Every structure is written in structure tokens, then in C-alpha cells.
Amino acid sequence: MANSLIVQSGGPTAVINSTVVGVVQAILNRNDRAQIYGALGGIEGMLKADFIRLNRLTPHELELLRYTPGAALGTCRYKLTPDDLQKIIHHLKEAHITDLYYIGGNGSMQVATLLKEEALNQGYALKVIGLPKTIDNDLFGTDHTPGFASTAKYLATMVLDLKMDVSSYVGGQRVTIVETMGRHTGWLAGACQLAFLEDDDFNECLIYLPEFRFDLSECLRKVERLLNSKKNVFLIVAEGVKDLQGSYLTSSHLKYDALNRPKLGGASTYLKEQIEARFKVNVRVIEPSIWQRSSVTLASQVDFLEAYEVGQQAVNFMHEGKTNVMVGMNRREETNYDIDYSCIPLSWIAGKEKTVPLTWYSPKRNKMTQQFIEYLLPLIQGEVRPKTKYGLPHYSSLYELRSEGEVVKCRLYNVQ
């Protein structure tokens, strides 16, 4: 008896559940009696053998789930130990799980590799396929990652809306600081350039990426020049921006997560304080925080469909006997925009980061170049129309969905 397990890892996105549904439906299309489990809470669900039976969801429930943002199975930040790995493989054996679908980013691909290695050590024939997911778009070996385009579209739309609001006021310039996610890379901060594709006599943006050191004095000089030219200023700053000495702008009061990574955020507040101390100007800070990764109503249709297709392709590769690989997305250069899917060895990916190419950003102008724009525009096309209830988006929860009269929730399968 061969069963499948789907795991969601890392930060949630607007389209990660579309990938889950893609996997489930592809498996059931091959075998409608297949047993498909989901690990509740990511790694913690694997450690507790806390699984739910996804194959018991109805087609209607799966469709509702597909349009739901966030990680429906649950996720966590957890640092694995060797004992943990042994325990997880033991649970997989007990549940006869031979096909593991691991959805996540860089760290998740490392975990998937460790699980495969531990299975080999125990002589267990476990097949592992990684499915790309991260809003940061920093996953090596793929043109882009599901989740990124929807967040990029959200941020660009938000900044465009802010421009309209700020431009409503006659007289008196304003500075608006937008802080995006992006620990080591500036893909999301760069996406805000899309709000400034057309000439604008009233608003100007300055974008700061983690790939380039931040010079406060130079930034303040540029802000002053723009204010003197009677323009509203938009400062777009990634949370992971570092100063000329290589320290985070908020390094004096950093806290750390379970993986000993600094909890970022607050760069925008720091800049606000610096600007207000120098100029008599209205400064506003916008921190979209987790909303930037959780808005289905502003999601990209291309992203939504590709996230689903990644799940479908993962099942195809699993059926072909592929293992210890990640589904890679490759752009066809000879077409306007199209994607091929391939297998990328996990060993090529784990521990690596894909940064914004240096030629796609102008540090002199603090703007993204045309190459970046041409890369990003095809990814944000189309809209997603979630189901509605009471005039609001209708989301689902795996703790509430019912199948055949039985609540589908935690511990439908549990190894003691």
C-alpha cells in the first residue's frame, strides 16, 4: 500500500493551497482510491503523525480550498534534530507513506533533502519531490516561484492606490515610506516600480534593495532634492536593507526566531525618524506586513494557475519515478510568455539564494531597469475571482470542511 503526504512549509502565500489542490486532483485522476494525507502544522505535524485525509474532500471543497489564501494545512518554524528525522521516517513507515510532496522555499528544500537521506539510512524507499513556493522569489533553479507574482501585484497596486491618494492634496509635499518583505533579496521592493511605469509630474520613487548597501546621507540628499522640486516622494525599502557597515537598519533591537534568524521589520520607522529630524514634511509609513502575501482578491491569475500546475507536474514526475528533485519552472524565451516544467536536483538548490541581477537595478537612480520590468510584467497578468459569501471572499478551513458527514480535522490519522 503506497500513500502520499503533502507538507506545507515556510511562510504562507495567496496561492499555496492551489498547489495542494493540484497535487490532490492529479493523484486522484490516476487512482481515485488513493490515500492522500496532509501534515497539520508542517514539520510539527510530521513529528506528531498528525495527518488529515485530503482524498476525502469533495470536488466542491477542493475548489473552495484552491481559492483560499494562507497555508491551509498549517506551517511552522522549527529546527530539526537527528532524532526528529528518525521519528518522522518512523511515522511515514507506519502510515505506509512512500510519496512525499514538500512545498516550500530554500530551507524547505534542505529539509526535504535531509528526510530523503534519513530514509535511505533506514532502508526505506521514500520518494521526495519539492514544490517551489516563496513570495521572496529567491529560490535557486527556477525562473520564479509561485506566490511571488501575486505579492508583487498586490504591492504595485497598493503603491498605485497610494499615489492617487497622495496626489489628491493640493500644495505641500509628502513622503510615503513603504516597507516590503525581503530578508536578503529585493524582488518585492523592486515590484513597486510597476506603479511608476508612466511619467508622473507629481510623484517620484526611490527603491532600496538588500543587494545594495544603503547610504542614509545620499538618500536624504535625494529626498531633499525631490521635495524642492515639489514632488511627493515614495521610498520603497525592503525589510532586509543594510547600511554601509553591513548592519540592518534596526540592528540595535533585533529579535530572533526559532531558526535563529533575525526578525526583521522597522526599517521604515527608522527612515521616518531620520527624515522628520531633517525636514519639515508630512511622513507616512505603510507596512503591508503579512497582508502582502495573503490577498487572493489582488492575486495574479498567472500565478494562481502556475501554482496549480506545479502540483500537477509534481505528481507526473513522482509517477515517472523521479525523486530528490524539485519542480523547476523555465521560461521559454522564443515565445511571448510560456513555462516549461523540469526536475531540478535538490542538491543544486538547498542553501542557495537567487538575488536580483545587478543589471536589473540602477543604484544611481534607485530604480529598476527595463529588464526587470520585462521579466515581471508577464507574471502579474490576469485576475483571480474567489468564491464569495455575504459579499466577501468565501474561504475554507481544513478544520471546518466536512466530507461524507464527518469532520475532516486533525488526528483522522494518528500514529501513537
N, C-alpha and C positions, 0 to 999 in steps of 0.2 A: 504494500500500500504506500503510494507516494503522495504526500501532501505538500501544499505550498504555504509559505508565510510571507506576509508583506510587512515591512517595517518602515515607519516614517522617522526621520532623524533630523536634528538641527532645527533651524528656525522655520516657522510656518510660512506659507505663501498663499496667494489668491488662487493658485491652480494646482496645488499639490494633490488635492483629492481627485482631480481629473486624471492624474497619473494612476492613482489607486484603482479607479473605476476602469481605466484602460487595461490594467493587468487582470482584474477580476473577469471582465467580459471576454477578454481574449482566451483565458483559461477555460471558461465555461463554454465558449464556442467550440473548443476542441473536445471537451468532456464535460457534459452537463451534470455529471455526478461527482465532479472533483471536489475535494475538501480544500478550502482556501481559508487560512487563518490570517488575522491581523494582530500584531503585538500592541497591546494597550500601553501607551506611555513609552514607546520606543525601546531603548535598551532595558529600562526597568521592567517593561512588560516581558521581555525575553528572560530576564533574570528570575521573574516570578512565575514564568509559564502562564502569564495572564493574557490569554488569547480570545478573540471572538471569531465566529464563523461568518465570514463575509459572503460565502456562497449561498447563505440563507436569505440574503436580501433580495427583495423583488426587483424587477426591472424599473419600476417606478421609484423605489427607494434609492437604487443606484443612480438614477438620473438626477434625483434631488441632491444626492451626495456630491455628484460631479460639479454642481453649481455652488457648492458651499466652500467658503474660504477657511483658512486655518488647517491645522493637521487634525483631521477627524479621529485618527487612531490615537493621537497623543504623541508627545515628544518630550525630551528631557535633555539636560546637560549632565553627563555622567562620565567619569574617568574609569575605564575598565581595568581590572586587575587580572593576572593569570588565572586566579581561582574563578573569577567571574566567567572567563571564556570557557573554562571546563564545565561550569554549571550550565551555561547556555547550550552548549553542544549536547550535554546530557538531556536537557529538556527537549531539544529538537529530535533526538533519537526516540525519546518516549512518545512523542507525538507523531512519529514517522514522517517528519518534515524533511524532505530531500531537496526542495527547491526554495531558495531564499531570495527574495526581491528586496533590496536595501535602497531606500530613496534618501538622497541627501547630497551634501557637498563634500569639500575636501576631507574634513575629519571623518565623515561617514564612510567615505571610500577606504580610509585607513582601517576603520573598524571592520568593514566587510572583508578586507584582506586578512585581518587577524582571525576572524571567525573561520575563514576558509583554511588558514594554516592550522588552527586548532583542530578542525575536523579531520584534516589529514593526519595530524599527530595521533588522533584517537581511532584512525582507520575507518572513519565514517564518510560515506560517499555523498557529500553535500555539494550541490551546485549553487553558486552565488553569482548574482548579476546585480550591479549597481545601476541605479537610475538617477540621472543628474537632476539636482534641484538646488538652487540658491538664488536669492534676489541679488546678491553681490556680483554675480556673473564672473566670479574669479576661479571657476573650476577649469582646470587644465584639460586639454584634449578634446574640447568641444567648442564649436563656433559660439554658442551661447547656452544658457541654462534656462529651463522652464522656471517661471517665477520672476525673472529679471525684467522681461519686457512689460509685464503688467505693472510692476512697481515703477518702471521708467515712465510709462504712460500716465500713471497716477501723478507722479511728481511734476511732470511737464504740464499737465492740465492744471494742477494746483497753482503752479507759478503763473501760468497764463491767467487764471482767475484772479490771483493776487494783483497782477499788473492792472487788470481792469478796475479793481477796487481802488488801488493807489492813484490811478490816473483820474479818478472821479473828483479829486480835491484840486481846487484851483489855488495856485500860489503855495509856496513852502514845500521844500523837498523833503523826502522821506527815505530812510534806509530800512530795507527789509532783509533780515538775515534768515536764510533757510538752511537748516541742518539736516542732511540726509544720512542714511545708514551707509556704511562702507568703512570697515576696520582698516584694511590695508590697500584697498583699491577704490578708484573714483568713478566707476561706471555709472552709478546712480546720480552722483553730483553732476557728472557730465550730461546726463539725460535732460537736465533742466535747460540746457542750451536750446532745446526744441521750442521753448517758449519765446525765443528771440530770433526766429528764422527770418522774420521780416523787419525792415528798417523801422526804428522807433525813435522819434524825436524827444520822447519824454522819459524813457526808462533805459537803463543800462545794467548789464550783469557782469559780475566778476566771479569766476568759478575757481575753487581751490580743491585740489586732489591730494590724496595721501602719497601719490607717486612723486610729488614735488614738495620740497620744503617750503614752509610758509614764512614769509618775511613780513612781520607786522608793520614795520615802518613804511615799506613800499606799499602795502595795502592801504594804509591811512593816507598816503600821498595820492593814491588813485581815487580814493573816496572823496578827498577834498577837491580834486580837480573836477570830478563829475558833479559834485554839489555846486561848485562855482559855475558850471555850465548849465545850471538849472535843471538837472536831471535827477529823477528818482534812482536810487541805487539798490540793486539786488545783489547781495552777497550769498553765494551758494557754497557751502562748506561741508565736506564730508566729515563725519564724526572722528575719523582716524587721522586727520591732518596733524602734522608735527612741525615744530618750529625749526629754526636754523640749527639748533643744537641737537635735533633729533628727539625731542621730548613732546609728548602730547600737550596740547594747549591747556588741558585740565590735569596735568600730571601731579599737581600739588595735593589733590584729594581723590585719587583713583581708588576704586574698589575692584575686587577680582571675583570671577565666577568659579563654578565647580571645576572647571578645566584650567584654572589659574590664569585666565585671560583677563585683561583689564576691562571693566565695564565702562564703555565709552559713552559720550553724551555730555553736553555742556559747552562745547566749543563755541556755539552760537551766543551763549550768555557771556562768555569771556569776551568775544568780539564786541558785543553790545556795550559792555562796560568800558572798553577801550575807546570806542567811537564817541560815546556820550561824554567821556572825560576830555575829549579833544574838540568836539564840535557841538554847537547848539542846534541839534537836529532831532527830529522825531525818529526813534529807532524801535523797530518791532522785531521780535524773534518768533519764528514759526518752526516748531518742532513736530513734524508729522508723525514721528515715532513709529509705533507698530502699525498705524493706520496705512502707511505707505505700502505695506506688504499684505494687507488684508481686505482690499477693496475689489470685490468682483464687479461692481457696477461701473468701475473705470478700468476693468481688465482689458487686455488685448485679446482679440479673437484668435489671432495667430498663435499667441502664447497658450491660450486655452486648448486649442486643437493640437498643438505640438506636445503639450504635456500629456494629453491622452494617448497620442501616437507613440510617445516614448514607452508608455506602459504596454501597448500592443506589441511593439518591436521587441521589448524585453522578453515577452513570452515566446515570440518566434525564435529568438536566439537560444532561450532555455530549451526549447523543443529540439533545436538542432544540436544540443549537447554542449553548447558554449558555457564556460564557467570562469569565474575570477576575472570578469570583464565588466566594463561599464558601457551603457548605450551612448555612443557619441553622435553628435549632430554636425553634419558637414554641409556647408553652403555650396550649392552649385554655381560657380562663377559665370557659366555661359548662359544662364537664364536670368530673368528679372529678379526672381527670388524663389528658390526651392531648396529643400533639405533632403539629403541622403542620411540614412542611419547606419552606423557601423559599430563594431565591437572594439573597444579600447582596453587594453590590459590594465587592470587596477594598479599594477606596479608602476605604470607610466604616470599615474595621476596622484596617488596618495602623497600628501605633504607638499604638493606644488601649488603655486598660485598664478593665475593669469591676470596680469596687470594691464592697464590701459596703455596701448603702444605710445611711445614718446612722441611720434609724429602726429598723433591724433589730438594733441593739446598744444596750445601756444602759451607758454609761461609768460611771455612778454605782454600778451593781450589778456591773459587769464580767460581764454575761451577755447572751446572745442573746435577742431578743424573740420573741413568739409568731409574728410574721410570718415570721421566719427559719425557725422550726420547721416551719411550714405549707408553706413553699417547699421545704424539704429532704426531708421525710418521704416524699413520693411517689417520689423519685428513688432511694431505697435499698431499695426493696421487692424481695423475691424472692431466691433463691439460685442460684448457678451450680455445676453439678456437673461438674468436669473429668474427663476420662478418667483412669483410674488404672492403675498398673503396680507390682507389688510392694507394693501397699497405699499407694502415694504418687501424687501427681499425675503424669500422663504428659504431658510437654511435648515439643514438636518443635523442631527447628532446621533452617533452610533449608540449612545446610551438611551436614546428615545425611540429609534426605529423599531418597528415590530415586523416580524416575519412569521406567518402561519400562527398568529395569535400568541407567540412567545416573545418576550422582550429580548432583543439581541444586545447583551451588555457584557460587562466583564465577567470572567470566570465561567463562560459556557464551556470552555476547555481549560482545565487547570491541572497541572501535574503537582502532586503533593511531594 
